[in-house]
């Protein structure tokens, strides 16, 4: 399943992306390279119940002027094949 979005920001300004997750071993990860973005941090806010809904929050700062793609994949951390991805999310940052 692929989703997409758009964000407007200023150079040097922090912006966050929040993605829904569940507590079954899958995590969201930004796909590298993600230049010209500086990854400031990532935080998982899991559900208290196994299999419940939670949120992954990624904080970035854009270091250049322009329009750039930023992509995420939702998969188990120990799986490396692109076919192991359950979902993807892409955002255009302007």
N, C-alpha and C positions, 0 to 999 in steps of 0.2 A: 504494500500500500504506500503510495507516495502522496505527500502533501506539500504545499508551498505557501509562501507568504512574502511580505515586503516590509522593510523598515527604513525609515529616514533618520539620519543622525548627523552630527557634526564631527569634524576631525577632533580626536582627543576625548570625545564624550563617551561615557560608559553607556552601553545598552545591554539588555538582558533578553534571552530567549528561554521561554518555559515550554517544556514538552511533557505530555502525559506519559506515565509509565506504570507498570505493575510490578509486584514483588516476586516474580517468577524466574529471576535470573537474567532477564534481558535488561540492557542499559543503553542509553543514548550516548553516542560519542561523535564529536565533530570529525569530519573527514579531512585529513590533511592533504595538501597544504591549505591552511586557512589564512595565509598572508593576503592582504595587509592588515589583518586583525590580530590584536594581542589578546590572548585568552587570559582573563584576569582571575577566573575561578569557576568552579563547577560545584554544585551542591545537589544532592538527592534528598528529596523530602518524601520518603516512602510511607506507605500505608502501614498501620499497626497490624493489619490482618494479612496473612499470606495470600497472595493473589489479588490484593486490593489495589486501588488506584493511588498513585503518588505523582510527584512532579520532579523533573530534572530541570535545574536552573543553571544556565550558562551565562557568564558575564564576559563581555568583550569590550574592546576599545578599537575604533577604526583609526588607522594611522595615516591614511592617504585619502585624497579627494577622488571621487569617481563612483562608479556603480560596480559592485562586486558580488559574486555568489558565495554563499556559505551553506554547506551541506552537512547533514547528520545522518547516521545510520543507527538502527535499533537492533541490537543483536547480543548474543552472549559473549562476554569478554574473551573467552577461550577459543572462540571460533573465528577463523581468519578469512574464510572464503566469502566473496561477495554474494554468493547464493545463500549464505547462512543468514543474511539480513532479513528480518521480519518486516521492517518498514524503513522508509527514508523520509527525510524532511529537508526541503531546500528553501532558503530565504534569499532575497535580493536585498543588499544593503546599499543605500544611496547616501 
